[in-house]
Amino acid sequence: MNKKIINNAISAYLWLAILLILPSKKENINHPFIKNHAKTALFIHFLMLISYLTFVTYWLFWNFYINNFWLELWLNHIIVWSIFFILFWFLIFWVFKAYSWNEFSILDIATISKTDKIIEFKNSNLNEQWILTIILSLIPFLWFTIKWKFKNYKSPILENNIKLNLIISFIISLLFVYLKSNLWLIFVLWYIIFIVYYSILIVIRKSVITFNLNKIKTFEELYILYISLIKYLYNYFSWKTFVNLEDLKNQVKNKIIQKNDIDKQYLSNLKESKLPDFIAYIPIINLISLFDINSKNRFHIVNWIILTIICVIFYYFWLNNYLILVLFPIFFGIWYLKNIEYKFPFLFDIYNLFSFIFSKIFGFWKKVKEMKNEVREVNFSIEEEKSEI
């Protein structure tokens, strides 16, 4: 073991990594052992910098703090110091590895932190079409409009990429809505870098990054779970026959499938839409879709009515930033245009509730009006009592 090489490898973790990565004519600096440790050190230092920018410079959770009598702790400080503590432990661990002449790479962080079960690198022999499809699956919003083309392909890579895409897009949107700073731009930049890196990896090296996000529920799965939980608690507290949650989920899922089949059959008997389907999800222009409310596109027009009401509420209360969140259901609707019976989870239930209330109120007033206009004939008879003489 060369002591100079070991010392140089250790010094990489003392904020000298970027200097040791640069090409050098000196053997004790240009050694592969030093380069590997310098890359790992630079990665850890970079994570520290991002954490500092996120929680200290841009003050992500700017108004959240814990005030317990004499103790006042800001959430940003708690998070950043927790991250720094973990990363500092990684630095110490890698210094020990360098001292012991053990080579370690960035990918070994995944093994230590158990994230190797979430992220996995695999070699593949994908054709050009599937390479482009996988890359597009990571682009925010765009993928939601073309997913129907690959609906019958049960690809775990595509499904997990879409979930990752949705999660990151939603986080960036929330940062844009709630923060006045430009922190969301940093996340956009890093996501773009990740997509470029992923594209190079899959095009040149034919390697695919697999994200194990199977435990993250889709909106449809969350909706089924929500309905099942309500029935589950209702059965328990009303002393009805107890049914396991998993059985309830299956029952709810089957009922939704049956209801969708009935709705599809009903809509199939209606007339064809005179307008292109996608117009229902284009703001302002979609006003003309109301003329097609009794067509096969009825449910998508109802979906648009819900979105329009939400947009009006945001605009009326000066919540213009929140309009970016409306993009998600818009693109979901475009995603499911081929599915004529598609209804927004949760939102369509609110529409049904108000529709039911208005129908009852309208029916009540109609009945009152009919009763008011009803003419009743009443016959009175007067009997004269005969007097005896």
C-alpha positions as a Markdown table, in Angstrom:
| # | Residue | x | y | z |
|---|---|---|---|---|
| 1 | Met | 0.0 | 0.0 | 0.0 |
| 2 | Asn | 1.3 | 3.4 | -1.0 |
| 3 | Lys | 0.9 | 5.8 | 1.9 |
| 4 | Lys | 0.8 | 8.9 | -0.3 |
| 5 | Ile | -1.9 | 7.4 | -2.5 |
| 6 | Ile | -3.9 | 6.5 | 0.6 |
| 7 | Asn | -3.5 | 10.0 | 2.1 |
| 8 | Asn | -4.5 | 11.7 | -1.2 |
| 9 | Ala | -7.6 | 9.4 | -1.3 |
| 10 | Ile | -8.5 | 10.5 | 2.3 |
| 11 | Ser | -7.9 | 14.2 | 1.4 |
| 12 | Ala | -10.6 | 13.9 | -1.2 |
| 13 | Tyr | -13.2 | 13.8 | 1.6 |
| 14 | Leu | -11.7 | 17.0 | 3.0 |
| 15 | Trp | -13.3 | 19.2 | 0.2 |
| 16 | Leu | -10.4 | 18.5 | -2.2 |
| 17 | Ala | -12.2 | 16.1 | -4.4 |
| 18 | Ile | -12.8 | 18.4 | -7.3 |
| 19 | Leu | -9.0 | 19.0 | -7.5 |
| 20 | Leu | -8.1 | 15.3 | -7.4 |
| 21 | Ile | -10.6 | 14.5 | -10.2 |
| 22 | Leu | -8.7 | 16.8 | -12.6 |
| 23 | Pro | -6.1 | 15.1 | -14.9 |
| 24 | Ser | -2.6 | 15.2 | -13.4 |
| 25 | Lys | 0.8 | 13.9 | -14.5 |
| 26 | Lys | 1.7 | 12.9 | -10.9 |
| 27 | Glu | 1.3 | 9.2 | -10.3 |
| 28 | Asn | 0.2 | 9.7 | -6.7 |
| 29 | Ile | -2.7 | 11.9 | -7.9 |
| 30 | Asn | -3.7 | 10.2 | -11.2 |
| 31 | His | -4.1 | 6.8 | -9.6 |
| 32 | Pro | -7.5 | 5.0 | -10.2 |
| 33 | Phe | -7.9 | 4.4 | -6.4 |
| 34 | Ile | -7.8 | 8.1 | -5.8 |
| 35 | Lys | -10.1 | 8.9 | -8.7 |
| 36 | Asn | -12.8 | 6.5 | -7.5 |
| 37 | His | -12.7 | 8.0 | -4.0 |
| 38 | Ala | -12.6 | 11.5 | -5.4 |
| 39 | Lys | -15.8 | 10.9 | -7.4 |
| 40 | Thr | -17.5 | 9.4 | -4.3 |
| 41 | Ala | -16.4 | 12.4 | -2.1 |
| 42 | Leu | -17.5 | 14.9 | -4.8 |
| 43 | Phe | -21.0 | 13.3 | -4.9 |
| 44 | Ile | -21.4 | 13.5 | -1.1 |
| 45 | His | -20.2 | 17.1 | -1.1 |
| 46 | Phe | -22.6 | 17.9 | -3.8 |
| 47 | Leu | -25.5 | 16.4 | -1.8 |
| 48 | Met | -24.5 | 18.6 | 1.1 |
| 49 | Leu | -24.5 | 21.7 | -1.1 |
| 50 | Ile | -27.9 | 20.9 | -2.5 |
| 51 | Ser | -29.3 | 20.4 | 1.0 |
| 52 | Tyr | -27.8 | 23.7 | 2.1 |
| 53 | Leu | -29.3 | 25.6 | -0.9 |
| 54 | Thr | -32.7 | 23.9 | -0.4 |
| 55 | Phe | -33.2 | 24.3 | 3.3 |
| 56 | Val | -31.0 | 27.2 | 4.3 |
| 57 | Thr | -30.5 | 29.5 | 1.3 |
| 58 | Tyr | -34.0 | 29.1 | -0.2 |
| 59 | Trp | -35.7 | 28.2 | 3.1 |
| 60 | Leu | -38.0 | 25.4 | 1.7 |
| 61 | Phe | -40.3 | 25.2 | 4.8 |
| 62 | Trp | -40.0 | 28.8 | 5.6 |
| 63 | Asn | -42.9 | 29.2 | 8.1 |
| 64 | Phe | -42.7 | 25.8 | 9.9 |
| 65 | Tyr | -41.1 | 25.6 | 13.3 |
| 66 | Ile | -41.5 | 23.8 | 16.6 |
| 67 | Asn | -42.1 | 26.1 | 19.6 |
| 68 | Asn | -42.1 | 24.2 | 22.8 |
| 69 | Phe | -41.8 | 26.6 | 25.8 |
| 70 | Trp | -38.1 | 27.5 | 25.8 |
| 71 | Leu | -37.2 | 25.5 | 22.7 |
| 72 | Glu | -37.7 | 26.9 | 19.2 |
| 73 | Leu | -36.6 | 24.8 | 16.3 |
| 74 | Trp | -37.1 | 25.6 | 12.6 |
| 75 | Leu | -38.1 | 22.6 | 10.5 |
| 76 | Asn | -35.5 | 23.6 | 7.9 |
| 77 | His | -32.7 | 23.4 | 10.5 |
| 78 | Ile | -33.9 | 20.0 | 11.7 |
| 79 | Ile | -34.0 | 18.5 | 8.2 |
| 80 | Val | -30.7 | 20.0 | 7.0 |
| 81 | Trp | -28.8 | 18.9 | 10.1 |
| 82 | Ser | -30.3 | 15.5 | 9.9 |
| 83 | Ile | -29.1 | 15.2 | 6.3 |
| 84 | Phe | -25.7 | 16.6 | 7.2 |
| 85 | Phe | -25.3 | 14.1 | 10.0 |
| 86 | Ile | -26.1 | 11.2 | 7.6 |
| 87 | Leu | -23.8 | 12.5 | 4.9 |
| 88 | Phe | -21.0 | 13.1 | 7.5 |
| 89 | Trp | -21.3 | 9.5 | 8.6 |
| 90 | Phe | -20.9 | 8.5 | 5.0 |
| 91 | Leu | -17.7 | 10.6 | 4.8 |
| 92 | Ile | -16.3 | 9.0 | 7.8 |
| 93 | Phe | -17.1 | 5.5 | 6.5 |
| 94 | Trp | -15.5 | 6.2 | 3.2 |
| 95 | Val | -12.4 | 7.7 | 4.9 |
| 96 | Phe | -12.0 | 4.4 | 6.8 |
| 97 | Lys | -12.4 | 2.5 | 3.5 |
| 98 | Ala | -9.7 | 4.6 | 1.9 |
| 99 | Tyr | -7.4 | 4.1 | 4.9 |
| 100 | Ser | -8.0 | 0.3 | 4.6 |
| 101 | Trp | -7.2 | 0.4 | 0.8 |
| 102 | Asn | -10.7 | -0.6 | -0.1 |
| 103 | Glu | -12.3 | 0.7 | -3.3 |
| 104 | Phe | -15.8 | 2.0 | -3.1 |
| 105 | Ser | -18.1 | 3.6 | -5.7 |
| 106 | Ile | -21.1 | 5.9 | -5.6 |
| 107 | Leu | -23.4 | 2.9 | -6.3 |
| 108 | Asp | -22.3 | 1.4 | -3.0 |
| 109 | Ile | -24.3 | 4.1 | -1.3 |
| 110 | Ala | -27.4 | 2.4 | -2.5 |
| 111 | Thr | -26.3 | -0.9 | -0.9 |
| 112 | Ile | -25.5 | 0.7 | 2.5 |
| 113 | Ser | -28.7 | 2.8 | 2.6 |
| 114 | Lys | -30.8 | -0.1 | 1.4 |
| 115 | Thr | -31.9 | 1.9 | -1.7 |
| 116 | Asp | -30.6 | -0.8 | -4.0 |
| 117 | Lys | -34.1 | -2.3 | -3.5 |
| 118 | Ile | -35.6 | 0.8 | -5.0 |
| 119 | Ile | -33.2 | 1.6 | -7.8 |
| 120 | Glu | -31.6 | -1.1 | -10.0 |
| 121 | Phe | -29.5 | -0.9 | -13.1 |
| 122 | Lys | -30.2 | -3.5 | -15.8 |
| 123 | Asn | -28.8 | -4.3 | -19.2 |
| 124 | Ser | -31.4 | -4.4 | -22.0 |
| 125 | Asn | -31.8 | -5.1 | -25.7 |
| 126 | Leu | -34.5 | -2.6 | -26.5 |
| 127 | Asn | -35.4 | -1.5 | -30.0 |
| 128 | Glu | -35.4 | 2.1 | -31.0 |
| 129 | Gln | -39.2 | 2.5 | -30.4 |
| 130 | Trp | -39.0 | 1.3 | -26.9 |
| 131 | Ile | -36.0 | 3.4 | -26.1 |
| 132 | Leu | -37.9 | 6.5 | -27.2 |
| 133 | Thr | -41.0 | 5.3 | -25.3 |
| 134 | Ile | -39.1 | 4.9 | -22.0 |
| 135 | Ile | -37.4 | 8.3 | -22.4 |
| 136 | Leu | -40.7 | 10.0 | -23.1 |
| 137 | Ser | -42.2 | 8.3 | -20.0 |
| 138 | Leu | -40.1 | 10.6 | -17.8 |
| 139 | Ile | -41.1 | 13.9 | -19.5 |
| 140 | Pro | -43.7 | 15.7 | -17.4 |
| 141 | Phe | -47.3 | 15.8 | -18.8 |
| 142 | Leu | -46.3 | 14.7 | -22.3 |
| 143 | Trp | -46.4 | 11.1 | -21.4 |
| 144 | Phe | -49.9 | 11.2 | -20.0 |
| 145 | Thr | -51.2 | 12.1 | -23.5 |
| 146 | Ile | -49.7 | 9.1 | -25.2 |
| 147 | Lys | -50.1 | 6.4 | -22.6 |
| 148 | Trp | -53.2 | 4.9 | -24.1 |
| 149 | Lys | -51.1 | 3.7 | -27.0 |
| 150 | Phe | -49.3 | 1.4 | -24.6 |
| 151 | Lys | -52.2 | 0.6 | -22.4 |
| 152 | Asn | -52.0 | -3.2 | -23.1 |
| 153 | Tyr | -48.3 | -3.4 | -22.4 |
| 154 | Lys | -47.9 | -4.3 | -18.8 |
| 155 | Ser | -44.3 | -3.0 | -18.5 |
| 156 | Pro | -43.1 | -2.5 | -14.9 |
| 157 | Ile | -40.4 | 0.0 | -16.3 |
| 158 | Leu | -43.1 | 2.2 | -17.9 |
| 159 | Glu | -45.5 | 2.1 | -14.9 |
| 160 | Asn | -42.7 | 2.9 | -12.4 |
| 161 | Asn | -41.3 | 5.7 | -14.7 |
| 162 | Ile | -44.8 | 7.3 | -15.0 |
| 163 | Lys | -45.2 | 7.2 | -11.2 |
| 164 | Leu | -41.8 | 8.8 | -10.7 |
| 165 | Asn | -42.7 | 11.4 | -13.4 |
| 166 | Leu | -45.9 | 12.2 | -11.6 |
| 167 | Ile | -44.4 | 12.4 | -8.2 |
| 168 | Ile | -41.6 | 14.8 | -9.3 |
| 169 | Ser | -43.9 | 16.9 | -11.4 |
| 170 | Phe | -46.3 | 17.2 | -8.5 |
| 171 | Ile | -43.5 | 18.2 | -6.0 |
| 172 | Ile | -42.2 | 20.8 | -8.5 |
| 173 | Ser | -45.7 | 22.2 | -8.9 |
| 174 | Leu | -46.2 | 22.4 | -5.2 |
| 175 | Leu | -42.9 | 24.3 | -4.8 |
| 176 | Phe | -44.1 | 26.7 | -7.5 |
| 177 | Val | -47.4 | 27.2 | -5.8 |
| 178 | Tyr | -46.3 | 27.6 | -2.2 |
| 179 | Leu | -42.9 | 29.3 | -2.4 |
| 180 | Lys | -42.1 | 32.7 | -3.6 |
| 181 | Ser | -38.4 | 31.8 | -4.3 |
| 182 | Asn | -37.1 | 30.1 | -7.4 |
| 183 | Leu | -36.3 | 26.8 | -5.6 |
| 184 | Trp | -38.6 | 24.9 | -8.0 |
| 185 | Leu | -36.2 | 25.9 | -10.8 |
| 186 | Ile | -33.4 | 24.0 | -9.1 |
| 187 | Phe | -35.6 | 20.9 | -9.0 |
| 188 | Val | -36.5 | 21.4 | -12.7 |
| 189 | Leu | -32.9 | 21.7 | -13.6 |
| 190 | Trp | -31.9 | 18.5 | -11.8 |
| 191 | Tyr | -34.8 | 16.6 | -13.3 |
| 192 | Ile | -33.7 | 17.7 | -16.7 |
| 193 | Ile | -30.1 | 16.6 | -16.0 |
| 194 | Phe | -31.5 | 13.2 | -14.8 |
| 195 | Ile | -33.5 | 12.7 | -18.0 |
| 196 | Val | -30.5 | 13.6 | -20.1 |
| 197 | Tyr | -28.3 | 11.2 | -18.1 |
| 198 | Tyr | -31.0 | 8.5 | -18.3 |
| 199 | Ser | -31.2 | 9.0 | -22.1 |
| 200 | Ile | -27.5 | 8.7 | -22.6 |
| 201 | Leu | -27.4 | 5.6 | -20.4 |
| 202 | Ile | -30.2 | 3.8 | -22.3 |
| 203 | Val | -29.1 | 4.9 | -25.8 |
| 204 | Ile | -25.3 | 4.4 | -25.5 |
| 205 | Arg | -24.9 | 1.8 | -22.9 |
| 206 | Lys | -28.2 | 0.0 | -23.4 |
| 207 | Ser | -28.8 | 0.1 | -19.6 |
| 208 | Val | -32.1 | 0.8 | -17.9 |
| 209 | Ile | -32.7 | 2.3 | -14.5 |
| 210 | Thr | -35.5 | 0.4 | -12.8 |
| 211 | Phe | -37.4 | 2.1 | -10.0 |
| 212 | Asn | -39.2 | -0.2 | -7.7 |
| 213 | Leu | -42.3 | 2.0 | -6.9 |
| 214 | Asn | -44.9 | -0.8 | -6.9 |
| 215 | Lys | -46.0 | 0.1 | -3.4 |
| 216 | Ile | -47.0 | 3.6 | -4.5 |
| 217 | Lys | -50.7 | 3.6 | -5.3 |
| 218 | Thr | -52.2 | 5.0 | -8.5 |
| 219 | Phe | -55.2 | 7.4 | -8.3 |
| 220 | Glu | -57.6 | 4.6 | -9.1 |
| 221 | Glu | -56.1 | 2.4 | -6.4 |
| 222 | Leu | -56.2 | 5.3 | -3.9 |
| 223 | Tyr | -59.9 | 5.8 | -4.8 |
| 224 | Ile | -60.7 | 2.2 | -4.2 |
| 225 | Leu | -58.9 | 2.2 | -0.9 |
| 226 | Tyr | -60.7 | 5.4 | 0.1 |
| 227 | Ile | -64.2 | 3.9 | -0.6 |
| 228 | Ser | -63.2 | 0.7 | 1.1 |
| 229 | Leu | -62.0 | 2.4 | 4.3 |
| 230 | Ile | -65.3 | 4.3 | 4.6 |
| 231 | Lys | -67.3 | 1.0 | 4.3 |
| 232 | Tyr | -64.8 | -0.7 | 6.6 |
| 233 | Leu | -65.3 | 1.8 | 9.4 |
| 234 | Tyr | -69.1 | 2.0 | 8.7 |
| 235 | Asn | -69.4 | -1.7 | 9.1 |
| 236 | Tyr | -67.4 | -1.7 | 12.3 |
| 237 | Phe | -69.1 | 1.1 | 14.1 |
| 238 | Ser | -72.6 | 0.1 | 12.9 |
| 239 | Trp | -72.2 | -3.4 | 14.2 |
| 240 | Lys | -72.8 | -4.9 | 10.8 |
| 241 | Thr | -71.1 | -8.1 | 9.6 |
| 242 | Phe | -67.3 | -7.4 | 9.7 |
| 243 | Val | -65.5 | -7.7 | 6.4 |
| 244 | Asn | -61.8 | -7.7 | 5.9 |
| 245 | Leu | -60.3 | -4.6 | 4.2 |
| 246 | Glu | -58.8 | -6.7 | 1.4 |
| 247 | Asp | -62.2 | -8.3 | 0.7 |
| 248 | Leu | -63.9 | -4.9 | 0.7 |
| 249 | Lys | -61.3 | -3.6 | -1.7 |
| 250 | Asn | -62.1 | -6.5 | -4.1 |
| 251 | Gln | -65.8 | -5.9 | -3.7 |
| 252 | Val | -65.4 | -2.1 | -4.4 |
| 253 | Lys | -63.2 | -2.8 | -7.4 |
| 254 | Asn | -65.7 | -5.2 | -8.9 |
| 255 | Lys | -68.6 | -2.8 | -8.4 |
| 256 | Ile | -66.6 | 0.0 | -10.1 |
| 257 | Ile | -65.8 | -2.3 | -13.0 |
| 258 | Gln | -69.5 | -3.3 | -13.3 |
| 259 | Lys | -70.6 | 0.3 | -13.1 |
| 260 | Asn | -68.1 | 1.3 | -15.8 |
| 261 | Asp | -69.4 | -1.4 | -18.0 |
| 262 | Ile | -73.0 | -0.2 | -17.6 |
| 263 | Asp | -71.9 | 3.4 | -18.2 |
| 264 | Lys | -70.0 | 2.3 | -21.3 |
| 265 | Gln | -73.0 | 0.5 | -22.7 |
| 266 | Tyr | -75.2 | 3.6 | -22.0 |
| 267 | Leu | -72.7 | 6.0 | -23.6 |
| 268 | Ser | -72.3 | 3.7 | -26.6 |
| 269 | Asn | -76.0 | 4.1 | -27.5 |
| 270 | Leu | -75.7 | 7.9 | -27.6 |
| 271 | Lys | -74.9 | 9.9 | -30.7 |
| 272 | Glu | -71.3 | 10.6 | -31.9 |
| 273 | Ser | -69.7 | 13.8 | -30.8 |
| 274 | Lys | -69.7 | 16.5 | -33.5 |
| 275 | Leu | -66.5 | 18.0 | -32.1 |
| 276 | Pro | -63.0 | 16.5 | -31.6 |
| 277 | Asp | -62.8 | 14.8 | -28.2 |
| 278 | Phe | -59.7 | 16.7 | -27.0 |
| 279 | Ile | -61.5 | 20.0 | -27.2 |
| 280 | Ala | -63.3 | 19.1 | -23.9 |
| 281 | Tyr | -60.0 | 19.7 | -22.1 |
| 282 | Ile | -58.8 | 23.0 | -23.7 |
| 283 | Pro | -59.8 | 25.9 | -21.5 |
| 284 | Ile | -62.2 | 28.5 | -22.8 |
| 285 | Ile | -62.5 | 26.7 | -26.2 |
| 286 | Asn | -64.2 | 23.8 | -24.4 |
| 287 | Leu | -67.3 | 26.0 | -23.8 |
| 288 | Ile | -68.6 | 24.8 | -27.2 |
| 289 | Ser | -68.4 | 21.2 | -25.9 |
| 290 | Leu | -71.6 | 21.9 | -23.9 |
| 291 | Phe | -73.5 | 21.4 | -27.2 |
| 292 | Asp | -72.3 | 17.8 | -27.2 |
| 293 | Ile | -73.4 | 17.0 | -23.6 |
| 294 | Asn | -75.7 | 14.3 | -24.8 |
| 295 | Ser | -73.1 | 12.6 | -27.0 |
| 296 | Lys | -70.8 | 9.7 | -26.3 |
| 297 | Asn | -68.3 | 12.3 | -24.9 |
| 298 | Arg | -70.7 | 13.2 | -22.1 |
| 299 | Phe | -68.5 | 12.1 | -19.1 |
| 300 | His | -65.5 | 13.9 | -20.5 |
| 301 | Ile | -67.6 | 17.0 | -20.8 |
| 302 | Val | -68.7 | 16.6 | -17.2 |
| 303 | Asn | -65.0 | 16.2 | -16.3 |
| 304 | Trp | -64.4 | 19.5 | -18.0 |
| 305 | Ile | -67.2 | 21.2 | -16.1 |
| 306 | Ile | -65.6 | 20.1 | -12.8 |
| 307 | Leu | -62.2 | 21.5 | -13.9 |
| 308 | Thr | -63.9 | 24.8 | -15.1 |
| 309 | Ile | -65.5 | 25.3 | -11.7 |
| 310 | Ile | -62.2 | 24.6 | -9.9 |
| 311 | Cys | -60.4 | 27.2 | -12.2 |
| 312 | Val | -63.1 | 29.8 | -11.6 |
| 313 | Ile | -62.7 | 29.3 | -7.8 |
| 314 | Phe | -58.9 | 29.7 | -8.0 |
| 315 | Tyr | -59.3 | 32.8 | -10.2 |
| 316 | Tyr | -62.0 | 34.3 | -8.0 |
| 317 | Phe | -59.9 | 34.0 | -4.8 |
| 318 | Trp | -56.7 | 35.2 | -6.5 |
| 319 | Leu | -55.1 | 31.7 | -6.3 |
| 320 | Asn | -53.7 | 31.9 | -9.9 |
| 321 | Asn | -50.6 | 29.8 | -9.0 |
| 322 | Tyr | -52.9 | 26.9 | -8.1 |
| 323 | Leu | -54.0 | 26.7 | -11.7 |
| 324 | Ile | -50.8 | 24.7 | -12.5 |
| 325 | Leu | -52.3 | 21.9 | -10.4 |
| 326 | Val | -55.2 | 21.8 | -12.8 |
| 327 | Leu | -52.8 | 20.6 | -15.5 |
| 328 | Phe | -52.7 | 17.2 | -13.9 |
| 329 | Pro | -56.4 | 16.3 | -14.3 |
| 330 | Ile | -56.4 | 17.9 | -17.8 |
| 331 | Phe | -53.7 | 15.7 | -19.0 |
| 332 | Phe | -55.2 | 12.7 | -17.2 |
| 333 | Gly | -58.4 | 13.4 | -19.1 |
| 334 | Ile | -56.6 | 13.6 | -22.4 |
| 335 | Trp | -54.8 | 10.3 | -21.4 |
| 336 | Tyr | -58.2 | 8.6 | -21.0 |
| 337 | Leu | -60.0 | 10.1 | -24.0 |
| 338 | Lys | -60.4 | 6.7 | -25.6 |
| 339 | Asn | -62.1 | 5.5 | -22.4 |
| 340 | Ile | -65.5 | 7.1 | -22.8 |
| 341 | Glu | -66.7 | 6.0 | -19.4 |
| 342 | Tyr | -63.8 | 7.6 | -17.6 |
| 343 | Lys | -64.6 | 9.7 | -14.5 |
| 344 | Phe | -62.2 | 11.7 | -12.4 |
| 345 | Pro | -61.7 | 9.8 | -9.1 |
| 346 | Phe | -63.0 | 11.8 | -6.1 |
| 347 | Leu | -64.0 | 14.8 | -8.2 |
| 348 | Phe | -66.8 | 13.0 | -10.0 |
| 349 | Asp | -68.3 | 11.9 | -6.7 |
| 350 | Ile | -68.5 | 15.6 | -5.7 |
| 351 | Tyr | -70.3 | 16.3 | -8.9 |
| 352 | Asn | -72.7 | 13.5 | -8.3 |
| 353 | Leu | -73.4 | 14.7 | -4.8 |
| 354 | Phe | -74.2 | 18.2 | -5.9 |
| 355 | Ser | -76.2 | 16.9 | -8.9 |
| 356 | Phe | -78.2 | 14.7 | -6.4 |
| 357 | Ile | -78.8 | 17.7 | -4.1 |
| 358 | Phe | -79.9 | 20.0 | -6.9 |
| 359 | Ser | -82.2 | 17.3 | -8.4 |
| 360 | Lys | -83.9 | 16.9 | -5.0 |
| 361 | Ile | -84.3 | 20.7 | -4.6 |
| 362 | Phe | -85.6 | 21.1 | -8.1 |
| 363 | Gly | -88.0 | 18.1 | -7.6 |
| 364 | Phe | -89.2 | 19.6 | -4.3 |
| 365 | Trp | -90.0 | 23.0 | -5.9 |
| 366 | Lys | -91.6 | 21.4 | -8.8 |
| 367 | Lys | -93.9 | 19.4 | -6.5 |
| 368 | Val | -94.7 | 22.5 | -4.5 |
| 369 | Lys | -95.6 | 24.3 | -7.8 |
| 370 | Glu | -97.8 | 21.5 | -8.9 |
| 371 | Met | -99.6 | 21.5 | -5.5 |
| 372 | Lys | -100.1 | 25.2 | -5.7 |
| 373 | Asn | -101.7 | 25.0 | -9.1 |
| 374 | Glu | -103.8 | 22.1 | -8.2 |
| 375 | Val | -107.6 | 22.9 | -8.1 |
| 376 | Arg | -109.6 | 21.1 | -5.6 |
| 377 | Glu | -113.4 | 21.1 | -5.7 |
| 378 | Val | -115.1 | 21.0 | -2.3 |
| 379 | Asn | -118.8 | 20.4 | -2.0 |
| 380 | Phe | -120.6 | 21.6 | 1.1 |
| 381 | Ser | -124.1 | 20.4 | 1.9 |
| 382 | Ile | -126.4 | 22.0 | 4.5 |
| 383 | Glu | -129.1 | 20.1 | 6.1 |
| 384 | Glu | -132.1 | 22.0 | 7.4 |
| 385 | Glu | -133.5 | 20.7 | 10.5 |
| 386 | Lys | -137.3 | 20.3 | 10.3 |
| 387 | Ser | -139.2 | 21.8 | 13.1 |
| 388 | Glu | -142.2 | 20.0 | 14.6 |
| 389 | Ile | -145.5 | 22.1 | 14.7 |
